[in-house]
Amino acid sequence: MEYSNSSNTEQPQTCLEITMEVHRVVPPPHKSTIHKLKTTLKETFFPDDPLRQFKGQPTGKKWILAAQYIFPILQWGPHYSLGLFKSDIVAGLTIASLAIPQGISYAKLANLPPIVGLYSSFVPPLVYAVLGSSRDLAVGPVSIASLILGSMLRQEVSPVSDPVLFLQLAFTTTFFAGLFQASLGFLRLGFIIDFLSKATLIGFMAGAAIIVSLQQLKSLLGITHFTTKMGLVPVLSSVFHNTEEWSWQTILMGFCFLVFLLVARHVSMKRPKLFWVSAGAPLVSVILSTLLVFAFKAQHHGISIIGKLQEGLNPPSWNMLQFRGSHLGLSIKTGLVTGIISLTEGIAVGRTFAALKNYKVDGNKEMMAIGLMNMVGSSTSCYITTGAFSRSAVNHNAGAKSAVSNIVMSITVMVTLLFLMPLFQYTPNVVLGAIIVSAVVGLIDIPAACQIWKIDKFDFIVMLCAFFGVIFISVQDGLAMAVGMSIFKILLQITRPKTVMLGNIPGTDIFRDLHHYKESMKIPGFLILSIEAPINFANSTYLNERWIEEYEAEDHKKQSSLQFVVLVMSAVSAIDTSGVSIFKELKKTVEKKGAELVLVNPLGEVMEKLQKSDEAGDFMRPDCLFLTVGEAVATLTATIKSQVSNHVV
Amino acid sequence: MEYSNSSNTEQPQTCLEITMEVHRVVPPPHKSTIHKLKTTLKETFFPDDPLRQFKGQPTGKKWILAAQYIFPILQWGPHYSLGLFKSDIVAGLTIASLAIPQGISYAKLANLPPIVGLYSSFVPPLVYAVLGSSRDLAVGPVSIASLILGSMLRQEVSPVSDPVLFLQLAFTTTFFAGLFQASLGFLRLGFIIDFLSKATLIGFMAGAAIIVSLQQLKSLLGITHFTTKMGLVPVLSSVFHNTEEWSWQTILMGFCFLVFLLVARHVSMKRPKLFWVSAGAPLVSVILSTLLVFAFKAQHHGISIIGKLQEGLNPPSWNMLQFRGSHLGLSIKTGLVTGIISLTEGIAVGRTFAALKNYKVDGNKEMMAIGLMNMVGSSTSCYITTGAFSRSAVNHNAGAKSAVSNIVMSITVMVTLLFLMPLFQYTPNVVLGAIIVSAVVGLIDIPAACQIWKIDKFDFIVMLCAFFGVIFISVQDGLAMAVGMSIFKILLQITRPKTVMLGNIPGTDIFRDLHHYKESMKIPGFLILSIEAPINFANSTYLNERWIEEYEAEDHKKQSSLQFVVLVMSAVSAIDTSGVSIFKELKKTVEKKGAELVLVNPLGEVMEKLQKSDEAGDFMRPDCLFLTVGEAVATLTATIKSQVSNHVV
């Protein structure tokens, strides 16, 4: 064994003949730096090993597999049958009836012309049907991304006084969002969205739902002079300073339709088979309210209507993308934020339904699909789209079997765009407001919040932080605060890792936490510490001071008896240069106190680094290195006894 | 046992009579939320338990202890003896001979009048002697903090065209640096400086040393029109575009003194007993060069001199602190950066020498001392000071016994300020440049860099990043980049934690990494995975996909035999809500594949959270929960066998 050299030259204090059979710690198999780098890169970027299926295939087959990887439609398309198509038609028509009113509403939420919402429900679903791998995702504009896009762009450009520039910026933002999403997927950096923890998302979504609902007070109350700000305080003050603008006709109509929509939603939630009740309710509301307005000429009685909408399919918009000028920074920033938010929603929705139906969605692949969809969208007059949670749930419940339901929806929207636009002329804005409110109410997930409170108090604080940050400061700051706090929590955990004092469970060679397993007992003369974190620059100082402290607390009671400090390294998965130097210092400190430092079960990487830093071979002396605590204690106890008996002889 | 309820009501597939003696996993002792919060706060902010010494003392004694805690001089003062004083006088005079020329030089580095450097070597050491707990720290201005202060302030204010404002900002910055340092100590946030890892510091210091040396080319070559920028490229281009300004007299003089200083430094490094050679060399250089200039009237032959310096002690400067106006942000930012950098140096130096002499320096206490010292300094015409590495080493080698050596140095500087200032009038700037260069050369630590390369390649990249960032971009950006990369590395480690497949070492019940211990063997029907990280939002998705993947890789080979997925949780020190929900999903996935999920040795906190989230009690069923892998495998194997034999019967 390569460590035995040093113990031959320098006979250590306790290294007498060890007769007991112990299992030696062996050095890990040698790996070159290149090999290690390769492993690390693979683990970081290709944990899912997407090229595995290509291994050992003939070249022709490889091309087919590659084409199928890029265009999943080639994978399921050939097996598509009439039976599946029937299911998809029903699902597609159902989500179209939801997508049309929601598209119009969400475009208004983003301060864009209502027609852009319909454009965005036509092209992106077609692109996704070709590229996407989820069978349940219903693609289109979503509330939160629309809200963020609208509010961030409005900070610099007014959608009222400069609508063309605003539209240009919206398309440019969509392009950058798509580019960013596709790059994340292509560079296999999909794990970045994992940094939005569940707690952050729940708080954020609830806050955003409230902000979105507050914005709807404008249409629900019929106010004409409304604040352009988003926060709770300015909106409420604007609402109550304009009470003279409230229109009772609007309020009455809004209230009735809101109640209708919420009841429909409630029915569908109680009985998932009645999914069509909530799915159809928005379209029914739009038709009903439009007829009412048309019949009573209500637009002359204080009820504001959408007005004339242009007929025809998406005009090209690549000439509207702005890659220079003073607003470029704003477009990029907004693109980043909306891109990551919509990606999170899309991936989460895709994964949820994939898990339900037991198929797999490749996160990085999905990111590329969603990103390309937005890049194509940005040049065909669409703003940012993703997989929407509510519509995907309806799609799933309606029995969608494949992405064909998206194609059906898309064709329905196309027909609407071509022929049915004049019908929406008299649709009242108040109904669109009610549709938005009833859609976002579902984003407030109180049971999940309670569950978080029960499990983890710090996560709950992160959640509140996201929630109140979004409500009182701004959507993006609230999100940033919550992400910052989540990361800070992890860093704090690393800065203050646990070290646990172990004791022996009587009658066994098992060693466990003294505080947890009350029957476990200290071994006289031993201080056995288990370190439960990687050791790095952020915690090495703390760990060093901690060991000495535990040590002194121990020392205090039994002045002279401490002979061995046993460090259990099973949980130390990594170490860096600061950590290594702390080990050296620790060894000195322990030896100054007349005791010896013993390591138990250091893992491969840690062992290698300690060994490299340690020319004298002190850490790797076989009498200071054991595979289990039990063996370490047994061997060292035997050593002490033989020393004592030698002394007596 | 409280978990047995559920296993009674619902007889699980494998829960037959278990006759073998196994050690049950017990729930951790109950702790209230308040108690947990208290423990967490204590661990985060009071890991060193500074109030421990107060426990059980009478009130009078407590007051004395408190006074001694705040003013350590009360602790060692009463025992101070003449013998100690003799050592301190020698050490104090030695560091004074170093501090006077360095003070003048560093003040010039910070674009401040030379006299401010002497002022800063007078008041702060006195304050530190009363408040500080290190016996070896020699306090005064230091090169890197001076450089950063000068370069950051010069970005907005010119020290040439607006010297008064520049001085005001320097004092204000010092005040904020002190306030920040004292607050960090008072709020017990000292661990923040731990985020500057060893690798970052080595790269940063080497880069800063080069930047500082480059700045000295101005005095060393006698150039009058020098760039105001710091980077390598602008400085070198400025040097080589002004070759006509080079003065051969200056270059000759500078070269001679630089060689003298470097030789002196080399001698002292080879023989630590000859510390006084390098300690005295700067003063000797100053005296010699001043005499030479005076004798040959060299100031008229192209050698620039300091010029007239004002006599007298520090004037008060609290009226110069600027707490409003357009430059407040700059002062605060510069204060933060210089504060944290000088704190890092001071604490590191204090700890190094405390470890050598085996006494303890309380980090948070030291931060308060250094912070208060800078706050007092800022109102007595001093700029930012800390414990300087080179001077402290000289102090230590000269035999300093206590902070009295700082007092001696301070008095020597006072005498200089009162009576000896005219002597410096003819001191040439070129000698000051040579003194700085010879002082900062020691900051380039090539052996340490090699060691880092050997141990950890990523740390080496962080180091290079800090180094080149400082040289080519800017001092503060280089530092920020390196800190960012270090934190990113930790986050990456968390995002991609290790999961290790375990196998049995034949003839034992020890289970270890299959890749590391080649003799270990897989157990048929079992997939045993050890998770080596806390599970949280950043890695739960990865872990989930990883498990399934390992699982499928296993499944692929032995289609039907996999019966148990055993997760060894010994190293999972924490879990959050995202982690908990991943466990639930995992259980479902495993069960879908017809196998069972078994947990081994979950730690207290993890167990508690799994239990809370899990109304059905599935995770806590005693037949799915074991204390060691060996027992789990033995028990479950016995269960399978008895099932099979039952079937046969």
Interface residues (C-beta under 8 A of the other chain):
Chain A: H23 V26 P28 P29 T33 L37 E43 T44 P47 D48 D49 F191 D194 F195 L196 S197 K198 A199 T200 A355 N358 G363 Q451 I452 K454 I455 D456 K457 F458 D459 S486 I487 I490 L491 L492 Q493 I494 T495 R496 P497 K498 I505 T508 I510 R512 D513 H515 H516 Y517 K518 E532 A533 P534 N536 F537 A538 N539 S540 T541 Y542 E545 R546 E549 S570 A571 S573 A574 D576 T577 S578 V580 S581 E585 K592 N601 L603 G604 K609 K612 S613 L627 T628
Chain B: H23 V26 P28 P29 T33 K36 L37 E43 T44 P47 D48 D49 F191 D194 F195 L196 S197 K198 A199 T200 A355 N358 G363 Q451 I452 K454 I455 D456 K457 F458 D459 S486 I487 I490 L491 L492 Q493 I494 T495 R496 P497 K498 I505 T508 I510 R512 D513 H515 H516 Y517 K518 E532 A533 P534 N536 F537 A538 N539 S540 T541 Y542 E545 R546 E549 S570 A571 S573 A574 D576 T577 S578 V580 S581 E585 K592 N601 L603 G604 K609 K612 S613 L627 T628
